[in-house]
Amino acid sequence: GIIITDWYSDGQNINESIKISIRFLTNEIRSDALDIKIFTRKCTNNLMNCKITETNKVLVTELTKEILKKAALYKQQGEKKKDKN
């Protein structure tokens, strides 16, 4: 599956925003099963002249860790439900 966000700005600086793209490459819970990209858009002249760059390796690492934690939790909950049936 794929999750792609719209451009997001925190409201403090409308000329800067980020966009996140997450691709799930397999159903297995592994760090190499995720392809996460974060793009930064910096604009001048009221969003007319924009430069987009791929960035923020630290945030990619944090997102990967949080997604894997949540996926492992969901898998564990699913296994508990199977055991009850």
N, C-alpha and C positions, 0 to 999 in steps of 0.2 A: 504494500500500500504506500501511499504518498500523502504527506501533510505539507501544505504550503500556506504560509500566512500572507496576509496583505502587508504592505509597508506599515510599520508601526513607529510612532513618535511619542515620546512621553509628554509632549505639550510644552516643554520648556524651550525647546529649540525646534521650530517647525522645519528648518532647513536640513535637519539630520533625522534619518529614520533607519530601521533595520527590517529585514525580511528573512524568515527562516524556512528552509526546505528540509524535510526529513523523508528519506526513502527507506522502507523496510525491505531488505533484499531477500530475507528468508523468514520462516516462522520460528526459527531457533533463537534462543536468548543468548546472543553473543555480540560482543562489541563490533566485530567485523560484519555483522548482519545489518548495521545501520550506516547510512550515508547521510550525514548532517552537514548542511552548508548554511552559513550565515553571511548575508550581504549587508553592507552599509552603504547608504545613499546620502551624499552630501551635496546640497544644492546652493546655488547663488541666484540672484535675480528672481526671487519669488517662485522657486521650483522650476525655472525655465532652463537653467544650465546645471545639469546634475552629473556627478561622477559616482559610479557604482563600483565597489570593490568587495571581494570576498575576504572575510576577516574573522577575527576573534576565536582563535584556537582554544583558549581557556573556556569560553562559553560552550563550544562544541563538546569538549571533554565533560563538562558539568551536565549538559543535556543528555549525553550518552549514558552517563552514570545514573541519572534519575530515571530515564526510560527503562534501563535494564533492571533497576530496583523494582519499579512498578510492575514490569512484565513478570519478574520472578514471583512477586507477591500474588498476581493474578493466577499464575500457573499453580502455585501452592494452594490457593483457594479452590481452584477447579479440581485439583486432585482430592481435596478433602470432601468435596461434594460427591465425587465418584465413589469414595469409600463408604459414604453414608447410604448410597443406593444399593 
